[in-house]
Amino acid sequence: MNVFAIRHGETAWSRSGQHTGTTDIPLTDNGRRLAKRMRPVLAAEAFALVLCSPMQRARETCELAGLGDKAVIDFDLVEWNYGEYEGLTPEQIQEIAPGWLIFRDGCPGGETPEHVGARVDRVIARSRAMEGDTALFAHGHVLRVFVARWIGLPPGGGQHFLLNTGTLCVLGYYGKIPALGIWNGPLLD
């Protein structure tokens, strides 16, 4: 059993570095291109479960990647709630809170790492209960927490896993030990 974790394609805010949690913005043309290039890779797989964040950038990526008709919306895959930091760049946040690290500090008026960890733990349990592979369409920070929790790290362990837009990751097992097969995998044009 494997989990294919797909980060949505590029948006205007992901390109500018703005934290995009609850703001529901569409993909850019480049984001649509990134999503479409996943279609042949994902078409070669048979998924027992396809889960998707309700945000349009994730839903559109799922559609363009060819799995929209199988997708079930899962609110546990929504991006981190950035609260007061929504729409700000890391540089702007550092001016407000020098030394801030989302994976340690969370966001004022938003979520803590433990909140996000609890959400992804539910997705992990749902995925592990399936007979077969799962595909997840979600967002950068929530997927970084997902991989940390998958391999038994605390939610803050997500800080060690960089993740670009429009990328494919595969999580599975080494024997019975949760493991990382592919991370931040670019797809070739």
N, C-alpha and C positions, 0 to 999 in steps of 0.2 A: 504494500500500500504506500503510495506516494501522495504528497500534497504539492500541487503546482501553485505557487504564489506569484501572482502577476500584479505588478504596480501599474497603475493607469498611465496612459500616455501623457505627454507634456501639456501643461496649461500655461496661460500667460503668467500666472503667479509662480508656478514651479520654475519657469524660466527666469523670473526676476528674483527668486529666492524668498518670496513672501510665504509665511506660514498660512496654509490653506486647510483649515479644519472644517468648519461649518458653512463656509461660503461655497455655494454650489455653482461652480464655473465650468464651462465646457472645455473640451480639448482644443488645442491649436491645430492647424493643418498638419504640422509636424507630429503632433500627438496622435492624430488619426492615422498617419503613415506608420508610426511605431506600432499602433494597435493592429493594423491590417497585416503587418509582417509576421505576427504571431499565429495567424490563421493556419498555415500549413503545418506548423509544429504541433499545435493543439488538435488539429483534425486527425492526427495520427494516434491520438489517445482516446480511450473509452473512459469517460468519467462517471462514477457512481453518484457524484454530488458536485454541483457548481454553485458556489456561494458568491454573492456580490454585494458590495457596499451600496446603499441607496443613492449615493452621490452621483450626479450625471457623468462626471469624468470617469468613474469606475464602470457605470452601466454602459456608456458608449464604448469604452475599451472592450468590454465583454462582448457587446454586439459585433463590433468590427473584427474581433478575434474569432468570431463564429460560434460562440457559446451562449448568446443571448436567449435563445429559445429554451435552454435548459437551466437558466439561472434562477436561483431563489435569493431574494433580497434578505440580507442578514445585517441588522443594525449593529451587531457587535463588531462589524468590519468598518464602521465609520472611522474616519481619521480622528486622531487625538483632538480633543476639544481644547483649543489654545486660549480660550477665554480672552483676557485683555490683550494677548499677544497676536490675536487673529489679524492677518494681513500685514504684519510687521516682518521685516527681514531680521536675520540673526544680528546684524550690525546695529539695527535700531533697538533691539531687545538688550543688547550688551550696554548701550548707553543708559537704559533704564535700570538694568540689573547686572552690573559687571560680574563676570564669572558664571553667569547663568548657564545651566545645562538642563535641557528638558528631561533627560533620562534620570536625573537626580532630583531636580527641583519642581518638575511639573509646571503648571501655568496658573497664575492667579485668576480666579473666576472660571477656571477650566478644570482639566483633569490632572490627577497625579499619575505617576508611573504605575502605582498599584491599581488604580481604576482601570487603566488600559490593560494591564496584565490580567485582571479578572475577566475582562471582555474576551481577550484572546484565548484564555484558558477554556472558555465555553466553546469557542470555535475549534480548538484543538480536540476537545472531548467529542464534539460532533463529528469531526473528521476521522478520528480514530475508531469511532463506532461503525464506520462504513466498511462494507466489503468491496474494496476497490479504491481507485484514485479519486482525489478531490481537487477541484480547481477553485482558487480564491482570487477575486478581483478586488483590490483594495488600494491602500495608500502607503506612502513611505514610512512614516513613523509607526503606524500600527503594525505593518509587516515586519519592521525591525524588532518590535517587541515580540511579535509572533515567533520569529526564529529563535530569539533568546529563550522564550518559554518552552518551545519545542525541544530544545536540547538541555533543558533543566536549569538555565540561568535565571536570575531574577529579572523583572522587567527592565531594569536599568542596563542589563547586558546588551540591550539593543543598540547602545552607543557604539558598539564594535562592528556593526554591520552597515556599511554604506549602501545606499540603494538608489539607483538612477530611475528616471521615469521610463516607462515602456520596456521594462525588463522582466525576465522570467527566472524564477527560482524553483528548485525542486528539493523538497525535504523528504526524507525517508528514514531508513534504518540501516544500521551496520549490525547484522544479526538481529538482536532485539533492542539495541541501543539506538534511540533517536539520533539521527545524523543529518548533516547538510550535504546534499549531492551537488547542487549548482546554486550559486548565489550571484545575483546581479548579472545574470547571463545576457549578454547582448545577442541579438539575432542579426545575422548578416543579411544585407539586402540582396 
